[in-house]
Structure formats: structure tokens, C-alpha cells
Amino acid sequence: MKLQLNAKDILNKQFEKDVKGYNPDEVDSFLDKVLTDYRMVEGVMESLKEQIVSLKRENESLRIKIREKDDEISMQKSKNILKNEFKNDSLDNLELLQRCSRYEKKLYQLGVDPSKIK
């Protein structure tokens, strides 16, 4: 994308004076260049807007996938904790209740609701 004019060219443009004012051909030629550049910039802007929308959609999709994976990992950690703790079958009921209480606290600290573990 090569623009024909820059801000300095536009600001410093001096038109030759004619009998009735500025030379119309010179003014028309200059405005044609400005219009061409303006259309080019509009096209680039539209393309960039579409790209932004596309990237925002992709970003949100990836965020959802990350949340789902984090939830899966938390659930698996919770299951592993419970499996490891209940391997010992020789515990009495009071010890089991105390362990359950500790594990529920630990799960809540990890951000997992024990009632949702399958």
C-alpha cells in the first residue's frame, strides 16, 4: 500500500492562481489523488476491523477451551485425592468422617465443589 500523498503534501499544497481563481484542472488532479488514497485507507481499515472481529471470536473460543480444561484438571485432581485417601480400609467411622471433612476443605481450597464430583 503506497500512498501518493502524505499529511505534509496536503498541508503545504499551493495551487496556481488563474484569472477566475485557482486552476480547476490542478485542483481536480490533486483531489483525485486525495480520493484514491482515502479509498485505499478505507479498504485497509475495513480489512483490519474484520480481522479484529475474527481474532476476538477466536480469543473467546480459546478462553472457553482453557476454562473447560482447567475444570477437567481440577476434577481429576479431586478424584485422585479421594482415591489415594480411601485406599486404607482399616479406618473406623470417626477417622473416615474426619478425613472426609479435611478433603472437602481441601477441595474447596482448590476451587472445586465436592458435591459436583462424580
C-alpha positions in Angstrom: 0.0 0.0 0.0 1.8 3.1 -1.3 0.0 6.4 -0.7 0.6 9.1 -3.2 0.3 11.9 -0.6 1.2 12.4 3.0 -0.1 14.9 5.5 2.7 17.4 4.8 1.9 17.3 1.0 -1.7 18.1 1.6 -1.0 20.8 4.2 1.6 22.5 2.0 -0.1 22.2 -1.4 -0.2 25.5 -3.2 -2.4 25.9 -6.3 -1.6 28.2 -9.1 -4.0 31.1 -9.5 -5.9 31.5 -12.6 -7.9 34.5 -13.9 -11.0 33.3 -12.0 -9.2 31.8 -9.0 -7.3 28.5 -8.8 -6.6 26.4 -11.8 -9.5 23.9 -11.8 -7.5 21.1 -13.6 -4.8 21.3 -10.9 -7.3 21.2 -8.1 -9.2 18.3 -9.6 -6.0 16.3 -10.2 -4.9 16.9 -6.6 -8.3 15.9 -5.2 -8.3 12.8 -7.3 -5.0 11.8 -5.6 -6.5 12.5 -2.2 -9.6 10.5 -3.1 -7.6 7.5 -4.3 -5.5 7.5 -1.1 -8.6 7.9 1.0 -10.3 4.9 -0.6 -7.2 2.8 -0.1 -7.1 3.7 3.6 -10.8 2.9 4.0 -10.2 -0.5 2.5 -7.3 -1.2 4.8 -9.4 -0.1 7.8 -12.3 -2.3 6.9 -10.0 -5.3 6.5 -8.4 -4.6 9.9 -11.9 -4.3 11.5 -12.8 -7.7 10.1 -9.5 -9.2 11.4 -10.2 -7.7 14.8 -13.7 -9.3 15.0 -12.3 -12.6 13.8 -9.4 -12.6 16.4 -11.9 -11.6 19.2 -14.0 -14.6 18.3 -11.0 -16.9 18.2 -9.8 -15.5 21.5 -13.1 -16.1 23.3 -13.2 -19.7 21.9 -9.8 -20.4 23.2 -10.7 -18.9 26.6 -13.7 -21.2 26.8 -11.5 -24.2 26.0 -9.0 -23.2 28.6 -11.7 -23.0 31.3 -13.0 -26.4 30.3 -9.6 -27.9 30.5 -8.9 -26.3 33.9 -12.2 -27.7 35.2 -11.3 -31.2 33.9 -7.9 -30.9 35.6 -9.5 -29.8 38.9 -12.0 -32.7 38.8 -9.2 -35.2 38.0 -7.1 -33.9 40.9 -10.1 -34.2 43.2 -10.7 -37.7 42.1 -7.1 -38.6 42.6 -7.1 -37.1 46.1 -10.1 -39.1 47.1 -8.7 -42.4 45.6 -5.4 -42.0 47.4 -7.1 -41.3 50.7 -9.5 -44.1 50.8 -7.0 -46.9 50.0 -6.7 -47.7 53.6 -9.7 -49.9 54.6 -8.8 -50.4 58.3 -10.1 -47.0 59.4 -13.0 -46.6 61.8 -16.0 -44.4 61.1 -14.8 -41.4 63.1 -11.5 -41.3 61.3 -13.3 -41.6 58.0 -15.6 -38.7 58.8 -12.6 -36.6 59.9 -10.8 -37.4 56.7 -13.8 -36.6 54.6 -14.1 -33.2 56.3 -10.4 -32.5 55.6 -10.8 -33.4 52.0 -13.8 -31.3 51.5 -12.0 -28.3 52.9 -9.0 -29.1 50.6 -11.3 -29.4 47.6 -12.9 -26.1 48.4 -9.5 -24.5 48.6 -8.7 -25.9 45.2 -11.9 -24.3 43.9 -13.8 -27.5 43.4 -17.3 -28.1 44.8 -17.1 -31.7 46.3 -20.8 -32.2 45.6 -20.2 -32.0 41.9 -17.6 -34.7 41.8 -18.8 -37.8 40.0 
